[in-house]
Amino acid sequence: MRVAELWRYPVKSLRGERLERAEIAQAGIPGDRALRVADERGTVTARRKQRMVGLEAALGADGEPLVAGRPWDSEAAADAIRAVAGDGATLLRADDGRAHDAAPILVVSDAALGHLGFDRRRFRPNIVLAGAEGLEERGWVRGRLRVGAALLFVTESCERCAITTIDPDTFAVDPDVLRRTRLELGGLMGVYCSVLVAGTVAVGDRAEVV
């Protein structure tokens, strides 16, 4: 297998940033899910505010997140967040510096993505692997996966939520995406991984179960 794509999401639920190379640290890709959006009800995600998936987030040269190309703590970024997440929404640093779900790295294979045929951005992976066969990623759970110079431990399969139903460009909601994922794949797509050995990973690097 080979690394086909690498992604970082500096703000949870905002549009991801595609990378050619990433340093995988013990806590995951630096800057990934470093910020979250919150309002008076708590954390706001695209499950509640679908337009969030279209707002660009990236990591600046100083390692701090940018929102719509502006520093995350600027008034321009605050305006952009309120426009998609509501008047009471604000950006906060994630607890412990990251707002991951079950584990810091989410790996998805092109074979599993191809099974459904939907835009892979709906599934918000950190690493997309090419060359897997069928749904073999499910057999990696509790095993080790070497990707580039990093060694990952596959903790569990990822149970999918309503964010997958949101078109990343139009923000239209298609319930059929989650319905088919549940019907055909038992609701599971991709695997969560913790990091055993940190290292650099680049598009084109070899990946293998070890």
Sequence and secondary structure as in RCSB ss.txt:
>XXXX:A:sequence
MRVAELWRYPVKSLRGERLERAEIAQAGIPGDRALRVADERGTVTARRKQRMVGLEAALGADGEPLVAGRPWDSE
AAADAIRAVAGDGATLLRADDGRAHDAAPILVVSDAALGHLGFDRRRFRPNIVLAGAEGLEERGWVRGRLRVGAA
LLFVTESCERCAITTIDPDTFAVDPDVLRRTRLELGGLMGVYCSVLVAGTVAVGDRAEVV
>XXXX:A:secstr
 EEEEEEE SBTTSB EEESEEEEBTTBSTTTT EEEEETTEEE TTT GGGGGSBEEE TTS EEETTEETTSH
HHHHHHHHHH TT EEEE GGG   SSSSEEEEEHHHHHHH   GGGG  SEEEES  TTGGGGGTTSEEEETTE
EEEEEEEEE  GGGGB TTT  B HHHHHHHHHHHTTEEEEEEEEEE EEEETT BEEE 
